[in-house]
Amino acid sequence: MRKSVALLDKNKALEFFGFSREKFYNIGYGGSQGSHRINEEFLKAVSLLKDKTSVQIIHLTGISDYESLNKGYKNLNIKFALFSFFDAMQYAYSISDLVISRAGATTIAEIMLFKLPAILVPYPYAYKHQYNNARVLEEKGCGIIMRICS
């Protein structure tokens, strides 16, 4: 786990992102390198929301998808914070209502620390390590495992 990860005052975290208080907050990310498939599917899911004003999105894209996702979110006219890489996760976790991510050990530990519900997409080529990590949350009723390729 990152040394700096600890629950922050929600107002401080909201101010960090420039978000307002009365919304639903969602984090999406595919690990430190990003995941093109998760990025595509996440943006597609957000575009299907009927009321885009009810959510605010924090999305960690990885370097290669940053520009296309930035354009995609702007076209949706939705409040978002987009990062190619982001290490100050305590800000994101302190305001999030849901995490959608890969299932690396650090991510699972942080999700548990912040007591957040999660939709987990294990990296399919990690010799089932991420799947087994995700099962820990699924078995506790705190996570849902989704399988998509890369």
Backbone bond lengths (Angstrom), bond angles and torsions (degrees), N, CA, C in turn:
res aa  C-N    CA-C-N  psi(-1)  N-CA   C-N-CA  omega(-1)  CA-C   N-CA-C  phi
1 M - - - 1.427 - - 1.521 108.26 -
2 R 1.328 116.12 147.07 1.464 120.78 176.89 1.521 109.33 -62.43
3 K 1.302 117.72 143.92 1.459 121.23 -179.76 1.525 112.06 -67.19
4 S 1.337 117.63 -29.68 1.458 120.69 -173.25 1.526 114.11 -91.10
5 V 1.321 118.19 4.61 1.459 120.05 -176.14 1.528 110.18 -83.52
6 A 1.321 115.12 114.90 1.464 122.24 176.44 1.520 107.65 -156.59
7 L 1.304 115.79 147.87 1.454 121.02 -179.58 1.520 110.32 -56.92
8 L 1.325 115.26 131.16 1.460 121.80 178.31 1.515 110.12 -108.22
9 D 1.302 116.04 163.27 1.451 120.98 170.84 1.536 107.80 -59.69
10 K 1.324 116.59 130.16 1.461 120.85 -175.41 1.523 111.77 -59.33
11 N 1.336 117.66 -39.01 1.460 120.27 179.88 1.524 111.73 -62.97
12 K 1.326 116.73 -38.59 1.462 121.26 177.99 1.531 110.08 -63.66
13 A 1.317 116.72 -43.04 1.461 121.12 179.92 1.532 111.21 -68.23
14 L 1.327 117.50 -40.65 1.467 120.41 177.38 1.526 110.52 -61.42
15 E 1.310 116.14 -42.80 1.465 121.19 179.00 1.529 110.42 -62.35
16 F 1.315 117.20 -40.04 1.465 121.99 178.98 1.526 110.92 -54.89
17 F 1.346 117.15 -43.16 1.459 121.59 -178.42 1.527 113.55 -90.19
18 G 1.320 117.49 -11.74 1.459 120.28 -175.26 1.519 112.49 73.81
19 F 1.326 116.32 29.85 1.459 122.06 -178.28 1.526 110.53 -97.11
20 S 1.331 115.16 157.30 1.464 120.57 175.20 1.524 109.56 -94.85
21 R 1.303 116.41 163.58 1.459 122.39 -168.93 1.534 114.86 -77.80
22 E 1.279 120.32 -36.58 1.470 122.79 -168.21 1.528 113.66 -90.66
23 K 1.290 118.46 40.30 1.463 121.71 -178.50 1.524 110.12 -124.63
24 F 1.321 114.85 171.20 1.457 122.48 173.81 1.528 106.54 -94.54
25 Y 1.323 117.73 131.71 1.455 122.03 -176.56 1.516 110.13 -112.69
26 N 1.305 115.22 136.26 1.450 120.68 -176.30 1.522 109.38 -134.14
27 I 1.326 116.96 135.08 1.467 122.18 172.92 1.520 107.60 -106.70
28 G 1.308 116.13 134.92 1.457 120.91 172.04 1.513 110.28 -129.38
29 Y 1.332 116.15 133.02 1.457 118.59 175.26 1.516 111.52 -163.55
30 G 1.311 113.84 156.32 1.462 120.81 -178.22 1.513 113.04 -117.08
31 G 1.300 117.11 39.75 1.459 120.78 -179.33 1.516 110.86 86.79
32 S 1.317 117.04 179.73 1.463 121.01 -173.59 1.528 113.09 -64.83
33 Q 1.317 117.63 -27.20 1.468 120.64 178.57 1.523 112.45 -89.04
34 G 1.312 116.76 -11.12 1.459 120.01 -174.04 1.521 109.44 80.61
35 S 1.298 115.89 166.08 1.459 121.75 176.84 1.520 107.22 -138.19
36 H 1.320 115.69 114.58 1.460 120.01 -178.56 1.529 111.16 -55.89
37 R 1.309 116.62 -43.59 1.471 120.07 -178.00 1.528 111.88 -66.31
38 I 1.333 117.17 -45.21 1.471 119.50 177.01 1.525 109.74 -62.28
39 N 1.323 117.27 -43.04 1.466 120.67 179.17 1.528 111.42 -58.13
40 E 1.324 116.62 -46.99 1.466 121.09 179.18 1.523 111.86 -60.83
41 E 1.320 115.65 -49.17 1.464 120.43 -176.40 1.529 111.76 -67.93
42 F 1.314 116.84 -37.12 1.458 120.99 179.20 1.530 110.27 -63.62
43 L 1.336 116.66 -48.20 1.465 120.52 178.87 1.530 110.74 -62.80
44 K 1.320 116.48 -40.05 1.467 120.89 178.19 1.537 110.51 -61.48
45 A 1.326 116.53 -43.91 1.472 120.35 179.71 1.528 110.95 -64.02
46 V 1.318 117.16 -43.11 1.463 120.49 178.72 1.525 110.26 -62.64
47 S 1.324 117.50 -38.30 1.466 120.54 -179.11 1.528 112.20 -65.12
48 L 1.324 117.54 -22.04 1.468 121.76 179.84 1.533 113.45 -84.03
49 L 1.314 117.58 -9.78 1.466 120.31 179.64 1.517 110.30 -62.37
50 K 1.325 115.73 133.70 1.466 119.51 178.77 1.519 111.44 -71.92
51 D 1.338 116.91 -41.22 1.457 121.34 -179.31 1.527 109.52 -113.62
52 K 1.307 115.71 89.01 1.459 120.30 -177.93 1.526 112.76 -72.17
53 T 1.318 117.23 -11.98 1.464 119.68 178.76 1.526 111.84 -80.59
54 S 1.327 118.13 -9.28 1.464 120.85 -176.96 1.524 113.41 -87.95
55 V 1.334 117.38 -7.59 1.456 120.68 -178.16 1.524 111.34 -125.07
56 Q 1.315 114.09 157.53 1.456 122.71 170.48 1.516 105.81 -133.42
57 I 1.314 116.19 135.06 1.459 121.80 -169.62 1.526 110.43 -114.31
58 I 1.331 114.73 135.57 1.459 121.95 167.07 1.516 104.93 -112.60
59 H 1.312 116.58 120.48 1.467 119.77 -176.07 1.526 108.86 -129.87
60 L 1.332 115.35 124.59 1.462 122.78 176.02 1.515 106.82 -101.36
61 T 1.320 116.84 112.98 1.458 121.89 -165.00 1.518 116.15 -96.48
62 G 1.328 117.94 -23.81 1.454 119.82 -162.81 1.523 106.80 80.78
63 I 1.305 116.75 166.17 1.471 120.69 -174.14 1.519 113.15 -69.74
64 S 1.321 118.37 -43.90 1.462 120.96 -169.30 1.529 114.92 -68.08
65 D 1.323 118.87 -27.03 1.468 120.34 -177.23 1.529 113.86 -103.35
66 Y 1.316 117.39 0.94 1.464 119.96 -173.76 1.534 112.48 -56.27
67 E 1.306 117.62 -52.90 1.477 120.92 -175.10 1.527 112.49 -62.43
68 S 1.322 117.48 -45.14 1.469 119.59 -178.27 1.533 110.93 -66.82
69 L 1.332 117.45 -37.64 1.458 119.58 178.42 1.526 111.69 -71.33
70 N 1.310 117.15 -36.36 1.457 120.74 176.49 1.528 109.72 -59.00
71 K 1.300 116.47 -46.31 1.465 121.65 177.55 1.534 110.75 -63.59
72 G 1.332 116.09 -43.64 1.464 120.53 -179.13 1.520 112.59 -61.25
73 Y 1.336 117.45 -44.64 1.468 120.07 178.81 1.521 111.55 -66.93
74 K 1.322 117.11 -39.43 1.474 119.56 178.24 1.522 110.43 -61.73
75 N 1.335 117.25 -38.93 1.468 121.05 178.31 1.520 112.38 -66.46
76 L 1.332 117.16 -25.32 1.469 121.00 179.09 1.527 111.85 -82.92
77 N 1.311 116.26 -12.68 1.469 121.05 -178.23 1.536 110.60 55.81
78 I 1.311 115.03 55.38 1.458 122.43 -178.00 1.526 108.51 -124.20
79 K 1.316 116.97 149.88 1.464 121.49 177.40 1.532 108.30 -77.30
80 F 1.335 116.48 122.85 1.458 120.17 -176.75 1.519 111.07 -148.15
81 A 1.317 114.68 157.88 1.459 123.46 170.44 1.522 105.75 -125.94
82 L 1.302 116.35 120.61 1.455 122.07 -173.52 1.530 109.47 -118.43
83 F 1.322 115.85 135.17 1.458 121.05 -178.95 1.520 109.39 -138.59
84 S 1.325 117.08 136.40 1.465 119.43 173.15 1.530 109.45 -74.64
85 F 1.329 116.28 -31.83 1.463 122.49 174.31 1.522 106.91 -150.54
86 F 1.322 116.97 143.08 1.461 120.17 -176.18 1.514 108.44 -148.76
87 D 1.315 117.13 121.32 1.454 119.93 -176.22 1.525 113.13 -105.98
88 A 1.329 118.07 -12.43 1.470 121.43 -177.77 1.535 109.62 -91.42
89 M 1.332 115.05 57.84 1.456 120.76 -173.47 1.522 113.73 -62.19
90 Q 1.326 118.64 -21.61 1.455 120.30 179.16 1.534 110.99 -58.44
91 Y 1.320 117.86 -31.49 1.466 120.51 177.20 1.525 110.51 -66.73
92 A 1.314 115.99 -46.58 1.463 120.57 -179.10 1.522 111.80 -66.62
93 Y 1.313 117.14 -47.64 1.457 120.57 -179.00 1.527 112.14 -64.46
94 S 1.315 118.16 -32.40 1.467 121.38 -175.96 1.515 113.50 -68.92
95 I 1.333 117.79 -18.41 1.472 119.15 178.59 1.519 113.11 -116.11
96 S 1.307 118.11 -7.11 1.465 120.01 -172.14 1.519 113.38 -75.53
97 D 1.314 113.79 146.34 1.455 122.60 174.22 1.522 111.07 -102.87
98 L 1.333 116.59 -20.49 1.466 121.82 -177.61 1.523 108.82 -155.95
99 V 1.327 115.87 140.94 1.458 122.19 175.33 1.520 108.12 -116.14
100 I 1.324 115.95 133.47 1.464 121.81 172.32 1.514 105.33 -121.18
101 S 1.347 116.55 116.17 1.457 117.99 -172.10 1.521 112.59 -161.55
102 R 1.341 113.80 175.30 1.446 121.64 167.51 1.524 107.50 -65.69
103 A 1.320 117.19 -179.46 1.465 120.48 -174.26 1.521 112.30 -128.53
104 G 1.324 116.00 46.26 1.455 119.90 174.61 1.525 109.96 -66.89
105 A 1.306 116.32 160.05 1.464 120.89 -175.96 1.521 112.32 -60.30
106 T 1.322 118.44 -42.16 1.466 120.93 179.23 1.520 110.37 -64.07
107 T 1.306 116.86 -43.65 1.471 121.06 179.17 1.526 110.28 -60.28
108 I 1.306 117.70 -46.66 1.466 121.12 179.88 1.524 110.40 -61.12
109 A 1.328 117.39 -44.11 1.473 120.91 179.20 1.530 110.97 -61.36
110 E 1.317 116.77 -40.98 1.467 120.36 -179.49 1.530 111.27 -69.88
111 I 1.308 117.37 -40.07 1.468 121.00 177.28 1.529 109.45 -61.05
112 M 1.323 116.21 -41.29 1.471 120.39 178.69 1.528 110.90 -66.96
113 L 1.325 117.52 -42.77 1.456 121.63 179.77 1.528 111.34 -58.54
114 F 1.336 116.13 -41.58 1.462 121.02 -177.92 1.526 113.11 -90.02
115 K 1.342 115.97 -1.67 1.472 122.10 177.08 1.528 112.11 55.19
116 L 1.330 115.49 51.16 1.458 121.21 -177.66 1.523 111.08 -106.07
117 P 1.315 116.84 142.05 1.465 119.20 171.47 1.526 108.76 -72.25
118 A 1.321 116.05 151.76 1.459 118.97 -174.79 1.520 112.03 -144.85
119 I 1.316 113.88 147.28 1.456 122.59 166.22 1.520 103.98 -108.52
120 L 1.325 115.97 117.30 1.455 121.29 -171.53 1.517 110.79 -110.48
121 V 1.323 115.01 134.33 1.451 122.16 -179.65 1.526 107.53 -121.47
122 P 1.331 117.49 87.17 1.466 120.15 -176.83 1.528 111.70 -59.12
123 Y 1.322 115.19 140.37 1.455 120.25 175.17 1.521 107.68 -63.45
124 P 1.339 117.23 121.28 1.467 119.84 -171.10 1.527 114.82 -69.18
125 Y 1.335 118.37 -14.53 1.463 120.55 -176.50 1.531 111.63 -108.60
126 A 1.321 117.55 23.28 1.470 121.72 -177.77 1.523 111.54 -100.99
127 Y 1.326 116.83 30.07 1.467 121.94 176.49 1.531 112.03 51.34
128 K 1.298 116.35 38.52 1.467 125.16 176.92 1.529 114.05 67.24
129 H 1.340 118.17 4.85 1.460 119.11 177.65 1.528 110.77 -60.48
130 Q 1.324 116.77 -48.57 1.461 119.20 -178.28 1.525 111.52 -67.78
131 Y 1.304 117.35 -35.12 1.464 119.69 176.05 1.529 109.74 -61.31
132 N 1.316 116.87 -46.08 1.465 120.51 179.21 1.531 111.27 -63.73
133 N 1.327 117.03 -38.33 1.464 120.30 174.73 1.527 110.62 -59.51
134 A 1.313 116.12 -46.62 1.467 121.44 -178.17 1.526 111.84 -64.02
135 R 1.309 116.34 -34.44 1.469 120.40 179.63 1.525 111.85 -59.19
136 V 1.322 117.42 -31.13 1.468 120.96 178.31 1.531 109.84 -57.94
137 L 1.317 117.14 -45.88 1.470 120.15 179.12 1.524 111.52 -73.57
138 E 1.321 116.16 -38.44 1.463 119.29 179.78 1.529 110.75 -62.15
139 E 1.309 117.37 -43.53 1.465 121.34 -179.05 1.526 112.75 -65.16
140 K 1.316 117.21 -26.35 1.477 122.02 177.75 1.526 111.85 -88.27
141 G 1.345 117.21 -1.71 1.457 120.96 -179.47 1.522 113.04 77.40
142 C 1.319 117.04 18.60 1.467 121.81 -177.31 1.518 112.80 -105.74
143 G 1.311 117.25 -6.75 1.455 119.86 -175.78 1.507 112.10 -147.68
144 I 1.307 114.29 156.44 1.454 123.04 175.59 1.519 106.74 -122.25
145 I 1.312 117.05 133.38 1.457 121.26 179.15 1.519 109.23 -97.13
146 M 1.338 115.25 130.36 1.463 121.42 174.78 1.515 106.86 -120.18
147 R 1.301 115.25 142.86 1.465 119.88 178.10 1.518 109.17 -113.71
148 I 1.327 115.06 119.46 1.451 121.22 169.77 1.516 106.83 -136.11
149 C 1.283 117.22 155.26 1.462 120.92 -179.17 1.518 110.31 -77.13
150 S 1.315 115.71 137.47 1.452 126.42 179.18 1.478 110.76 34.86
